[in-house]
Amino acid sequence: MKKRILHLIVVLLAAWSLQAQNNIIDEVVWVVGDEAILKSEVEAQRLQALYQGQKFNGDPYCVIPEQIAVQKLFLHQAELDSIVVTDNDIIATVDRQINYMIAQLGSKEKLEEYFGMPLSKIREQQRENAREERTIDMMKESLLENVSVTPAEVRAYFKNMPADSMTMIPAEVEIEIITIEPQYDPAEIEDIKARLRDFTERVQKGERFSTLAVLYSDCPSAKDGGELGFKGKGEYVPEFANVAFNLTDPNKVSRIVETQYGFHIIQLIEKRGDRINCRHILLRPEISATEKNNALQRLDSIADAIRNEKITFKQAVQYYSQDKDTRNNNGLLINNDYTGTSRFQMEQLPQEIGKLVYNMNVGEVSKPFVMMDTREGRNREICAIVRVKSKTKAHPASVTEDFLKLKEIVLQRKKEQIIEDWIRQKQQETYVRINENWRNCEFQYPGWIKF
């Protein structure tokens, strides 16, 4: 994907450069209200989709201008409804996009070279794109904010549906977990702090902080000299933010900061309002094999006690588990990435857990194992045992057994229908003109062409 994005930037810039050199006159292919859709817009989006591996459900020269036209309907209505997106609403998104492009191309200078414009201009263009995307999202949210479905609507939707057309509910599991974090060797911690103090002294003697970050930092930002880009205080963990946002001198290096990610030193680059750009060096301590084995042996004893009914799994969670998120939920894992419930499809589980529970029975407790905790960038080894709370096989949906899932399906389809009806209504109310050569299409919304 990264290569595709890099290729996309290069190809698009080459195309734009060629167009500028040949002084090609653009062509208006659609007009929606008083807004024109240009052939160059369509071609740019087609190239973008091509290099991202996206496929169109139809002719791209039909699909793309229709998508742009629909966006213009939403943007126009948002203007009428006084929906306003401020810079504060989008600045984090723009910063992430800019930082990602810089990472792909290697430096800010290379990004400016590719685009043929200063970073401020690139940022301005990205900001406008992000503003339009957020405006459209807010417009849709305003149309759908009070939409709901009743139990009667759910039952009616599925009442007459043939059995072979009924939604299939995939196999799912509920998992309970107990985790222990192996302790770091104190000598390892002291060694890391000594290395960070040495880096600070080297910077004070004239070495570049960014060079040391490239050479030694364990953070992915190392390739950018440790630079993190402009961020607000709330985008960092408190321990890091409290130190970084109190820095005032770009020539100074912070004290050593300990966070859930490891140990850092920080250097301020620039302050801009309530946001800062800084660079850091992160060193992560390594867990010794001895500490890891100690944690696994402790979990093995806990698992035996549960199997021998000396303690319940729920009690063991409260006594021993070191992860506060799951401990507060009696050990039950929550599928935050997909459903927001405690149910997981097998492929949605962390790999280390999935391969264990696949052959486990309900109520069975696993052997202790090591897994990577990658939540919020932690990237730390932890030891765990799990218990299968429930398992359901793939089955046709039942209104009585799977009501909540079916309710979500009906609600989503109701929302889609509301948006579709709104678009069709706006088609009739809005002036639309399509170039004769761009009319021979099977549009998703056929009402564009009026006779």
Protein Blocks (a to p, Z undefined) as FASTA:
>chain_A
ZZmmmmmmmmmmmmmmmmmmnopacddfbdehjaccdfklmmmmmmmmmmnopacebjfk
lmmmmmmmmmmmmmmmmmmnopacdfklmmmmmmmmmmmmmmmnopaklmmmmnopafkl
mmmmmmmmmmmmmmmmmmmmmmmmmgccdfklmmmmmmmgcfklgccddddddddddddd
ddddfklmmmmmmmmmmmmmmmmnopafklmmmmmpcbfklmnnopabjadfklpcfklm
mmmmmpfbfkbccdddddfkbccddddfbdehjaccdddddddddddfklmmmmmmmmmm
mmmmmmnopacfklmmmmmmccfklmmnnopacdfklnopabdcfklpcfklmmmmmmpc
ehiacdddddddfeghlopacddddddfbdcddddddfklmmmmmmmmmmmmmmmmmmmm
mmmmmmmmpccdddfklmmccdfblmlpcZZ
